[in-house]
């Protein structure tokens, strides 16, 4: 039977890479995103206009995936955001970072869990950050929120050890994106991580072949 995955933040750069790789693997794919009406490949279910900081909205979106495909085998929590900001900024972004990076993952996970437990090989794959292992100037809010994703991953993996569901996270360094190239013109993007490469790691963790791995925080750092 064809496996079904849901990708939150599926309209973003990493999300699109995950969707393309999943389609190449022959999976059923649903995109859940705050944005809506954007182009998705043929056969992909788009569920747009979803505020994943709202538990009810997350539950409704997951329900649509299950209604369309008859079940859910893997949730890939890609939705999130980034801000560089020093602690003394007049408009601190801490609440926003926790909402975008941690609350979205928590709400989507809670909505998906009943369905993932019904899969013979349920999977949750979160996106943490290598920068959250040791923070730097201007990275406090972002790193703290991603550290929360790490702890959520570890805790949930322990809670689900009696089930078939595994929970892991990837910890990328710098993704090779157009925006990052603009923001860091003196850096060498050849050392960065290609979104397509990160997507392949995530899809392995979302596959039945990763059944022996749970609670892992896997660095995907390129040559940074």
C-alpha positions as CSV (number, residue, x, y, z in Angstrom):
1,X,0.0,0.0,0.0
2,X,1.3,3.5,-0.9
3,X,2.4,5.4,2.2
4,X,1.0,8.9,2.9
5,X,3.0,11.8,4.3
6,X,1.9,15.3,5.4
7,X,4.4,18.1,5.0
8,X,3.8,21.2,7.1
9,X,5.3,24.4,5.6
10,X,5.3,22.5,2.3
11,X,5.3,25.7,0.2
12,X,8.7,26.8,1.5
13,X,12.0,26.0,0.0
14,X,12.7,23.0,2.1
15,X,9.1,21.9,2.0
16,X,9.1,22.0,-1.8
17,X,12.2,19.9,-1.9
18,X,10.6,17.3,0.4
19,X,7.5,17.2,-1.7
20,X,9.5,16.7,-4.9
21,X,11.5,13.9,-3.4
22,X,8.5,12.2,-1.9
23,X,6.7,12.2,-5.3
24,X,9.8,10.7,-6.8
25,X,9.5,7.9,-4.3
26,X,5.9,7.3,-5.3
27,X,4.3,8.5,-2.0
28,X,1.0,10.2,-1.4
29,X,1.7,13.8,-0.4
30,X,-0.2,16.5,1.4
31,X,1.0,20.0,1.8
32,X,-0.2,21.9,4.9
33,X,0.8,25.6,4.9
34,X,-0.3,29.1,6.0
35,X,0.0,30.2,2.4
36,X,-2.6,29.1,0.0
37,X,-3.3,28.9,-3.7
38,X,0.3,28.3,-4.7
39,X,1.2,25.8,-7.4
40,X,1.7,22.2,-6.2
41,X,2.6,19.2,-8.5
42,X,-0.2,17.1,-9.8
43,X,-1.6,14.7,-7.3
44,X,-0.4,16.6,-4.2
45,X,-3.2,17.6,-1.8
46,X,-2.8,21.3,-0.9
47,X,-4.4,22.4,2.4
48,X,-3.7,26.1,2.5
49,X,-4.6,29.0,4.9
50,X,-3.8,26.9,7.9
51,X,-2.6,28.5,11.2
52,X,-0.8,25.7,12.9
53,X,-0.5,27.7,16.0
54,X,-4.2,26.9,16.5
55,X,-4.7,23.3,17.6
56,X,-8.2,23.2,16.0
57,X,-6.8,24.3,12.7
58,X,-4.1,21.7,12.9
59,X,-6.6,19.0,13.7
60,X,-8.8,20.0,10.8
61,X,-5.9,20.0,8.3
62,X,-4.8,16.5,9.4
63,X,-8.4,15.3,9.2
64,X,-8.5,16.4,5.5
65,X,-5.4,14.4,4.7
66,X,-6.8,11.3,6.3
67,X,-10.1,11.8,4.5
68,X,-8.3,12.2,1.1
69,X,-5.9,9.3,1.4
70,X,-7.5,7.0,4.0
71,X,-4.7,7.3,6.6
72,X,-1.4,8.9,7.5
73,X,2.0,7.3,7.8
74,X,4.4,10.2,8.4
75,X,4.3,13.8,9.5
76,X,7.2,16.0,8.5
77,X,7.2,19.2,10.5
78,X,8.9,21.7,8.2
79,X,6.9,24.8,9.1
80,X,9.0,27.4,10.9
81,X,10.8,30.7,10.7
82,X,14.0,32.5,11.5
83,X,15.0,35.9,12.8
84,X,18.4,37.3,13.8
85,X,17.9,39.6,16.7
86,X,19.9,40.7,19.7
87,X,18.3,40.3,23.2
88,X,18.0,44.1,23.7
89,X,15.8,44.6,20.6
90,X,12.9,46.9,21.3
91,X,10.4,44.4,19.7
92,X,11.6,40.9,20.9
93,X,10.7,38.0,18.7
94,X,10.8,35.2,21.3
95,X,7.1,34.6,21.3
96,X,7.0,34.6,17.5
97,X,9.9,32.1,17.2
98,X,8.4,29.7,19.7
99,X,5.0,30.0,18.0
100,X,6.4,29.4,14.5
101,X,9.0,26.7,15.3
102,X,7.7,24.8,18.4
103,X,4.0,25.4,18.7
104,X,3.3,24.5,15.0
105,X,5.2,21.2,15.4
106,X,3.5,20.4,18.7
107,X,0.0,21.1,17.4
108,X,0.5,19.2,14.1
109,X,2.0,16.3,16.0
110,X,-0.9,16.1,18.5
111,X,-3.4,16.1,15.6
112,X,-1.5,13.5,13.7
113,X,-0.7,11.0,16.5
114,X,-4.0,9.1,16.6
115,X,-3.6,8.4,12.9
116,X,0.1,7.6,13.0
117,X,-0.5,5.0,15.7
118,X,-2.8,3.2,13.3
119,X,0.0,3.0,10.7
120,X,2.2,-0.1,10.8
121,X,5.2,2.2,10.5
122,X,4.3,5.7,11.8
123,X,6.9,8.4,11.6
124,X,7.4,12.0,12.8
125,X,10.3,14.0,11.5
126,X,11.0,17.4,12.9
127,X,13.4,20.1,11.8
128,X,15.6,21.3,14.5
129,X,18.8,23.4,14.0
130,X,22.5,22.8,14.5
131,X,22.6,26.4,15.7
132,X,20.5,25.4,18.7
133,X,23.3,23.1,20.0
134,X,25.4,26.2,20.9
135,X,23.8,29.6,20.3
136,X,25.5,32.7,19.0
137,X,24.9,36.4,19.2
138,X,21.6,37.4,17.7
139,X,20.4,33.7,17.7
140,X,18.9,33.5,21.1
141,X,15.2,33.4,20.2
142,X,15.6,31.2,17.2
143,X,18.0,28.8,19.0
144,X,15.8,28.6,22.1
145,X,12.8,27.7,20.0
146,X,14.6,25.0,18.0
147,X,16.1,23.6,21.2
148,X,12.5,23.2,22.3
149,X,11.9,21.2,19.1
150,X,14.9,19.0,20.1
151,X,13.4,18.3,23.5
152,X,10.0,17.7,22.1
153,X,11.5,15.1,19.7
154,X,13.4,13.3,22.5
155,X,10.5,13.3,25.0
156,X,7.9,12.1,22.4
157,X,10.2,9.4,21.2
158,X,10.3,8.0,24.8
159,X,6.6,8.3,25.2
160,X,5.9,6.3,22.0
161,X,8.4,3.5,22.4
162,X,5.6,1.0,23.0
163,X,4.1,1.9,19.6
164,X,5.3,1.7,16.0
165,X,5.8,5.5,15.8
166,X,9.3,6.8,15.8
167,X,10.2,10.5,16.3
168,X,13.4,12.0,15.0
169,X,14.8,15.4,14.1
170,X,17.3,16.7,11.5
171,X,19.6,19.5,12.6
172,X,20.7,21.4,9.5
173,X,23.4,24.1,9.4
174,X,22.9,26.7,6.6
175,X,20.7,25.8,3.7
176,X,21.8,26.9,0.2
177,X,18.9,29.3,-0.6
178,X,18.8,32.5,-2.6
179,X,18.0,34.5,0.5
180,X,20.9,33.1,2.5
181,X,23.3,33.9,-0.4
182,X,22.0,37.5,-0.4
183,X,22.4,37.7,3.4
184,X,25.9,36.2,3.5
185,X,27.5,37.4,0.2
186,X,31.1,36.6,1.5
187,X,30.3,33.1,2.5
188,X,31.0,30.0,0.4
189,X,27.7,28.4,-0.4
190,X,29.5,25.3,-1.7
191,X,29.9,24.3,2.0
192,X,26.2,24.7,2.8
193,X,23.4,22.0,2.7
194,X,21.3,21.6,-0.4
195,X,17.6,21.5,0.4
196,X,17.3,18.4,-1.8
197,X,20.0,16.6,0.3
198,X,18.2,17.4,3.5
199,X,15.0,16.2,2.0
200,X,16.5,12.8,1.3
201,X,17.6,12.4,4.9
202,X,14.1,13.4,6.1
203,X,12.4,10.9,3.8
204,X,14.7,8.1,5.0
205,X,13.6,8.9,8.6
206,X,10.0,8.9,7.4
207,X,10.4,5.5,5.8
208,X,9.9,2.0,7.2
209,X,13.7,1.4,6.8
210,X,14.4,3.8,9.7
211,X,12.4,1.7,12.3
212,X,15.5,1.2,14.5
213,X,16.0,5.0,15.0
214,X,14.0,7.0,17.4
215,X,14.8,10.1,19.6
216,X,17.8,11.0,17.3
217,X,18.9,14.5,16.6
218,X,20.8,14.0,13.3
219,X,23.2,16.8,12.2
220,X,23.0,17.6,8.5
221,X,25.6,20.2,8.3
222,X,27.3,19.9,4.9
223,X,30.9,21.2,5.2
224,X,30.0,24.2,7.5
